[in-house]
Amino acid sequence: MELWLTLRFRGAPLGLRDRFPPELAFIIRQLRSLDGPEVPPSERISTAYLRVTPEQAEGIIAWGRVRTVDGRTLLASATYEERWRAHELADGAVVELVRPSSLDAPTVLGRGRSHLARWACSHCDRIRWEQVAPLELALDEPADVELVHRARPELLLTEAGELVAASRLRSLLDGQGLGTRPVVGTRSWIQVEPQGEVPLAAGRPLEVRGPACPGCGRAPLDRWTAPEAPYDVRIIRTVPWGLSGALPAGVSLATSEQRIGFAGTIRGTAAHATGAPIDVDLHPGLVAAQGTPVLLASAALVRALADAHAGGLELRPVRSALAGRTGIPVQAASC
């Protein structure tokens, strides 16, 4: 396991440079300002993204709690990011597949040609959609070079949570029992179809973010994050999702029943007819407002992808209520 921190400091890089102790001087090279010259130096925020050991992380947090003359800490926040390798996972483990923050999602073109959509509720903006034709995506071709030289990601996630893979992985995916669809206009990419839906366990990090809709009774759901800490260091750790059970036998790829991050409007009265068709090309904001399901994969699938040197997505272990743990073996959890 690799530990990465995203650090946000109060102050400009030049003003912070002389405040780091010798053992933390390696941070200086990574400091970047998030603000322009119009922001006073004392109000600027600087950031650094770096790989650290657990001991270094503890030292950074301890030093960051030093307070300035206005009573605030030098370090505003620290976001912990754990990067796991496929072969560190225990047999039977389940992981969340996540698009790295450094990569943009591929753009879906003309979703109205690939999907039929209808209103799922008369009071809110939830829609029910079905894919009826291949996706059309704005994509570069995968690098046609030896495996050891592959630099471009070969596994991509759209904003709506669809998984797209390089077509060279087709036989691997077939071996895992996964169906695929072609992608319009290219033979280099295929869409991978999940084998079903599984419910996320109630409780943190699954959090209700607003009132339930009076029409369908569903409330917006999101991932819990640490609250703001204006005068202290805000520590942000990604809490693993929990499953009510395990992936069904023979399933290597599934999505969550719940969609995370619904941002549509909820109304007190009916605004449209449930079941009425919608042209999503005329209302592109509706697609983005639906949120995204969590994409879940078996340890066997991610190991096979790792053995094929197929990169592009990060792994986050998921807790299983049946196992009572994340599926990370003790020796890996101590890395």
N, C-alpha and C positions, 0 to 999 in steps of 0.2 A: 504494500500500500504506500502511495505517495501522498504527502500532505502539502497542500498549497494554500496560501493565505492571500486574500485581497484586503489590503490595508488602506484605510482612509485617515489621513492626518490633517489636523487643523494647522494651516499655515502654508506658505509657499516653499518649494524645494530649497531655494537659496537660504531662507531663514531657518529651515530645519536642519540643514547640513551639519552645523557645528553642535547640535544637541544630542546626536547619537553617541552612545558609549562605544569604545573600540570593538567590542564583541558584536555590535549590531551595525557596524559601518557598511556591511555588504548591502544594506537596504538603500543606501544613498544612490547607488548606480541605477536603481530601479524606479526612483521617484519621478513622477510626472504630475504636472499641475492640471487640474480639471477646469480652471478658470482662466479668463483672459485678463489683459492688463487693466480693463475697466474696474476690476474687483480689487479693493485694497488688499495688500499683502496679508494683513492680519485676519482677513475674512476668507482667504483662499483655502481650498481643499486640495491636498496632494494625495496621490494614490500610488501604490506599489503592488505588484503581483509577483509572488515568488514561492519557490519550493523551499520548505524548511523541515527540520526535524521537530518532533514533539517538544524537545528541550528548548530549541530556539523559539518555538511558538510561545512557550511559557515565559521566556525572557522578554520577548517583544511585548506581551500583554502587561507584564509587571512594570516594564519601563514606560509603556504608553500611558499608564495611569498617573504619571507625574502631571501635576496641575500647573496651568499657566496663571498669570496674574488675575485673570477674570474668573478663576475657579474651575475652568473646563480642563479636560484631559488633553494631552498632546495627540493621543490616538483617539479618533472619533469612533471607528468601528473596525472589526476584524471578522472577515467571513472565511470560515473553514471549508475547504473542499478536499474530500478524500477521493483519490483515484485508485480504483482497484483493477487488478489484472484478472483475466478470465480464469486462469489456472490457480488463483488464490481462493476460489470459491469452493465450498463444500459440495459434495454430490447432493442433488435435489434442491439446491439453492435457486432462488428466483431473484432476478435483478431488474431494475428499471433502466431502460435505455434512454439516454439523455443527449441532446445535441449540445456540443461544447459552446460556451459563451462566445468563443472567438469565431464561430462559423455562423453564417446567415442561413436561414431556411431557403430551400429552393422555391421559386415563385411558381404557383399554379396558374396556368392560363386558361381562360374560358371554362371555369368550373361548371357553368350552366350546361355545357355540352357533356360533361362526364357524370353529373349528378342530377337527380330529381329531388326537389325539396318541397316540403309542405309545412305549414304552421303546426307545431306540436301542441300549442296552447293558445287560447283566445286572448289571454290577459298579458302574456309576456312574449319576449322575442325568441323563445326557444323554437328551433325548427327540427324536423325529422327528415333526414336525407338518406338517399340510397345511391350508391355508385352503380351506374348502368353502362358506362363506357370507359375506356382507358383515360388516364390522366394525361394532360399536356403540360409539360414543365419547361421552364427556361433553365437549361442545364448545359454545363461544359461536358465534353467527352472525357471518360476516365483516361488516365495516362496509360498509353499502350507501350509499357516498358517492363523490364524484369521486376519480379515481386519485390526484391530488396531495394528497388529504387522508386517504388510507388510513393508519391508525395501527396496526391489528391485523395480526399476521403472517398470511400466506395460505399458508405452507408450514410444515407441522408434522411432527415425527418422534415416534413413540411410543417407549416404553422398549425395545421389541423391534425397533425399526428400520424400522417401516412408515412410508411417506411418505404424508401426507394433504395435499391441496391444495384451495384454493377452487374451486368448480365453474366459475367464469368462465374458468378456465384450461384447460378441457377441450379446446377446439379447438387451442390451442397444443400441448398434450401429444399430441394426435392427430397433429399435424404432425411431431412428433419420433418418431413410430412407437410411442408408449407406450400400453399398455392401461390402462383404469381400471375400478374397481368402485364401485358406490354405497356410501354409508354409511347405516346403519340410522337412520331417523327424521329425515333432513334431506336437502334438495336443494342445500344451500349448500356441501357438502363432498364430495369424492370421494377414493378411495384410488388411488394411482398404483402400477402393478405394474412392478417391475424386469424387464429383458429377459433376465437370466441371472446367472451367478456367474463371477467371475474370481479367480484365486489371488493373494494378496499375496506379495511376494518374501520369502524367508527373510532373517534378519538384522535388526539394529536398524532401526526401533523394534519389530518383532515379537519378543516375548520369551516364553520358556517360564517359567511361574510354578508349578512343582511337578512331582511325578512323573507319569509316564504311567499311564493306567488299565490294569490287567492284563487287562481284558476286551476293550476296543476299541483299546487302544494309543495313544489320543489324550491329549495333555498339555494342561493349561490354558494359554491364551495371553493375553497382555496387552500393553499399550503401554508401552515402556520409559520410565522417568522418572529424573531425576537422583537419586542417593542423598542421604540426609540429611547435613547439614553442621552439627553442633551448635555449632561454634566459628567458623564462617565463613559467608559468604553462599551460600545454595543457589540456583544459577541453573537455572531450568527453562525449556527451550525445547522446543516441540513439533516432533519430528523427523517429516518427511513420510513417509507410507507409501510403499512401493515396490511396483510391479507387475512380475510376471515377464515380461509382454509389454505389449500395448496392449489397449484395448477392442476386441472384434470389430467388424468393419465393420457399420455400421448400428445399433450399440448406443449409446444415449445415456444409459441408466441401468442400473446393475448393482450387485450386492452382492458382497462378498468371500466366498470359499468358507469362510474361517475366521471363527469367532465370537470376539469379543474380550471377555474378562472372565468366562469360565465360573467359577461359584462353587459348583457342586454338590458333593455328597459323592462321593468315590472310595473304594471298598471293596476289601478283599483277597479277598473271596469273593462269589459271586453272591447278590443280594438280591431279584431279580425276574426274570421271564422276558422275554427280548428279544422285542419285537413285541407284548407285552401292552398293551391299551388303557389310557389314563389319562384321568380326568376332571380337566382342568386347573383347573376352577372349585373343585374340592375341594382342589387342591394349587397355589394361586396362586404360592407361592414357587418352584416348579419353573420357571415361565416366566421369572421374574427371574434365576434361577440360570444360564440358558442363555447369558448374554452377548448381545452385539449384533454383527451383521455391519457392516462398513464400507460406507457407501452412497457409490457412485462415480458421477459424472456427467461428461458430455462438456462441453467449452467451448461448443459450439453450443447445448446445452440451457440452461446457466446464463446465456448471453448473451440467449437468447430470454426467459427468465424476468425478467432484469433489464430488458429493453426493455418488458416488460409491467408493470413496477413491482411484481412479486410478491416480497415480502420475507418474512423469518422464519428463514432459515438462513444460516450463515456458510460461506465457501469456504476450503478448505485445499488448495493444490496437491499433487499426488501425483507421485512420481518414476516414470518409465518406464524400464525396463531397455533398451528399444530406442533411446530417445532419449538416455538417459544423463543426463537432467536433469529438472527439474520442469515444464517447459513454460511458465515465466515468461519473457517477453522481457527482454533486458538493460535496456531503458529502464524497464520496470516494476519490475524487481528493485532498481533504484537509487532508487525513490521513497521 
